[in-house]
């Protein structure tokens, strides 16, 4: 759909992969609740995160335990870090992590780059080639309907694209909830296929042969690092 890569891709999650997803959401929910409060009605970031977790079929007890840890005074400290680098073939990669041990995390991420014939770079070496945007993809909605909803809600969008009966809306990162509210005000049964703040590459690349094999190896190794929350890249899969 439009510039949002691989959104239609789906894969069956193994037990280990599910555990990684649950752990990642538990840490992020704890962190967001600790920073902004445990009431989803008063903490929009927490409410949005819980909605996403439920979409990913994260069990309710995992969500509850993460919030209860904050209410009970458990003090855990996580640091958000981003690593940037280049994969085999020159593809750009950004790795967002949430960790309680930065030294452990950087070592594991660097190892993934090295063993896949890539190279970690300095902060900013890749991110300037991406746009920081909110992305909302609405099922069964056209461009005119989306534009009218945004106008009624007095929300600006950077770009609107229609494809295969769905519409993709790109806006400022801070406007994610405003965009969603405008859409639901106009279409109360709106189904959001995507609603998140992300990094979108300005240009995509194609990898073949050994470069593609090394890139796949990099993604697989990063997926095994528990501290990794999100991986952004510019490769057409």
Beta strands, then each sheet from edge to edge (+ up, - down):
strand 1: 79-86
strand 2: 92-99
strand 3: 119-120
strand 4: 130-138
strand 5: 159-163
strand 6: 166-171
strand 7: 192-201
strand 8: 228-233
sheet 1: 3+ 1- 2+ 8-
sheet 2: 5+ 6- 4+ 7-
end
